[in-house]
Amino acid sequence: MTTDVRHAVAEAVAEELRRGGRDASWLSDRTGIAGAALRSKLAGESDFTVADLGDIAQALGISVARLTP
């Protein structure tokens, strides 16, 4: 991912968490993404994988399209 895309995806995930009243710890528990790895992804320091986005979307009850620019 380019840096701009990485940050856009991270912000979309963070926004959906806020919208649902959830936090990164909740998401980590539901998706199996390790807490440190998820925090790195949410900070835009590393990429979300396609599998991550699918797991996140399922946990939040949304479509993957809402997480991608």
Secondary structure, DSSP 8 states (H G I E B T S, - for coil): --HHHHHHHHHHHHHHHHHTT--HHHHHHHH---HHHHHHHHTTSS---HHHHHHHHHHHTS-GGGG--
